[in-house]
């Protein structure tokens, strides 16, 4: 059961948990044992260079900031586009790594796109399904460009996309052109 891997969870307005208020979470793994995801729209002021120096004592040339991946403490992880450094396949063109060797490879040979995280979001067996059933989250099919999109207003932008998909589904419209005036 890998049904939700690669899907985005868009926090609903009614989600009361402050850890997930207005978050966009990418599910990186979903099995019978539970689910793991990373919040893609919570940047920190700490740069990757600063964090890498603190963690290893070494320098790195990757620019950008660290992100808070979720409320569960733990690992540094990377969402990236280098299949050869992949620990998990999230989408055909999007990979996740938390293994030390994989991260060191990404640091030494940066892929086209990457985003670094500290912490993660985790759910036990059936927990995420229960939250979905309560309406805490809206699902949106995964896309690489959403994973690396600027975080400013990402929740609002994707929340509107979810609302639009709900309307299309309710109206039984299966295909909608990008430009409706071209219909």
C-alpha positions in Angstrom: 0.0 0.0 0.0 1.9 3.0 -1.3 -1.2 5.0 -2.2 -0.3 8.4 -0.8 3.4 8.5 -1.6 4.0 11.5 -3.8 0.8 13.3 -2.8 0.6 16.7 -1.2 -1.4 17.2 2.0 -2.8 20.7 2.1 -3.9 21.6 5.7 -7.6 22.5 5.9 -8.8 25.6 7.6 -10.2 23.4 10.4 -6.9 21.6 11.2 -6.3 22.6 14.9 -2.7 21.3 15.3 -0.4 24.4 15.4 2.4 22.3 14.0 0.5 22.0 10.7 -1.4 25.4 10.5 -1.3 26.4 6.8 1.2 23.8 5.8 1.9 21.9 2.6 3.2 18.4 3.4 4.7 16.1 0.7 4.1 12.4 1.6 7.5 10.7 1.0 6.4 7.3 2.1 3.1 5.6 3.0 2.9 1.9 3.9 0.8 -0.3 6.2 3.1 0.8 9.0 2.2 4.5 8.7 3.3 7.5 6.7 6.2 10.0 6.7 6.1 13.4 5.1 7.9 16.7 5.0 6.5 20.2 5.3 7.7 22.0 2.2 6.6 25.6 3.2 8.4 26.3 6.5 11.8 27.8 5.8 14.1 28.8 8.7 16.6 31.7 8.8 19.5 29.2 9.0 21.3 28.7 5.7 22.3 25.3 4.5 26.0 26.4 4.6 25.7 27.4 8.3 23.9 24.1 9.2 26.3 21.9 7.3 29.2 23.7 9.1 27.6 23.0 12.5 26.8 19.4 11.7 30.1 18.3 10.0 32.6 21.1 10.5 33.0 21.2 6.7 32.0 23.8 4.2 29.5 23.3 1.4 28.6 25.4 -1.7 24.8 24.8 -1.7 22.8 28.0 -1.3 19.4 28.3 0.3 17.9 27.8 3.7 17.1 24.9 5.9 13.4 24.0 6.3 11.4 22.6 9.2 10.2 19.3 7.8 7.8 18.7 10.6 7.4 18.4 14.4 9.1 15.0 14.7 12.7 15.6 15.8 15.5 13.9 14.0 17.3 13.5 10.8 18.5 16.0 8.3 16.9 15.1 5.0 16.9 16.3 1.4 14.3 16.4 -1.3 16.1 16.4 -4.6 16.4 15.5 -8.3 19.4 13.1 -8.3 18.2 9.6 -8.8 21.7 8.2 -7.9 21.5 9.7 -4.4 18.0 8.5 -3.8 16.9 6.7 -0.6 13.2 6.8 -1.6 11.5 7.5 -4.9 8.7 10.1 -4.2 7.8 10.8 -7.9 9.4 9.7 -11.1 11.6 12.8 -11.1 11.7 13.6 -7.3 13.7 11.7 -4.6 14.1 11.8 -0.9 17.3 11.1 1.1 18.2 10.9 4.8 21.1 8.6 4.6 24.5 10.2 5.5 26.2 8.9 2.3 23.4 10.1 0.1 23.4 13.6 1.7 27.2 13.8 1.4 26.9 13.0 -2.3 24.3 15.8 -2.8 26.6 18.2 -0.9 29.6 17.4 -3.1 27.7 17.2 -6.4 24.5 19.3 -6.0 21.6 18.2 -8.2 19.5 20.5 -10.4 17.1 21.1 -7.5 17.3 20.3 -3.8 15.7 21.4 -0.5 17.1 20.5 2.9 15.0 19.8 6.0 15.4 19.2 9.7 12.7 17.1 11.3 9.7 15.4 9.6 6.0 14.6 9.9 5.1 11.1 10.9 1.9 9.1 11.3 1.3 5.7 12.8 -0.8 3.0 11.1 -4.2 4.4 10.0 -3.5 7.8 11.6 -3.2 9.8 8.4 -6.2 8.0 6.9 -8.2 9.0 10.0 -7.1 12.7 9.6 -8.1 12.6 5.9 -11.5 11.1 6.9 -12.0 14.0 9.4 -11.3 16.5 6.7 -8.0 17.8 8.3 -6.2 17.6 4.9 -6.9 18.1 1.3 -5.1 15.9 -1.2 -3.4 17.2 -4.3 -1.4 15.1 -6.8 2.3 15.5 -6.4 4.3 17.6 -8.8 8.0 18.4 -8.7 7.4 22.1 -9.3 5.2 22.4 -6.3 7.9 20.7 -4.1 10.4 23.4 -5.0 8.0 26.4 -5.4 8.7 29.5 -3.4 7.1 29.1 0.0 5.4 32.5 0.2 1.7 31.9 -0.2 2.2 28.3 -1.3 -0.5 27.0 1.1 -3.0 29.5 -0.2 -2.2 28.8 -3.8 -2.5 25.1 -3.4 -5.6 25.4 -1.2 -7.3 27.2 -4.1 -6.2 24.5 -6.5 -7.8 21.9 -4.2 -11.0 23.9 -4.1 -11.0 24.1 -7.9 -10.5 20.4 -8.2 -13.4 19.7 -5.8 -15.7 21.9 -7.9 -14.6 20.1 -11.1 -15.2 16.7 -9.4 -18.6 17.7 -8.2 -19.6 18.8 -11.7 -18.1 15.5 -13.1 -15.7 17.5 -15.3 -12.8 15.2 -16.1 -10.6 17.5 -18.2 -10.1 21.3 -17.9 -7.8 23.2 -20.2 -5.2 25.4 -18.6 -6.9 28.3 -20.3 -10.7 27.9 -20.1 -11.2 30.5 -22.8 -9.6 28.0 -25.3 -12.4 25.4 -24.6 
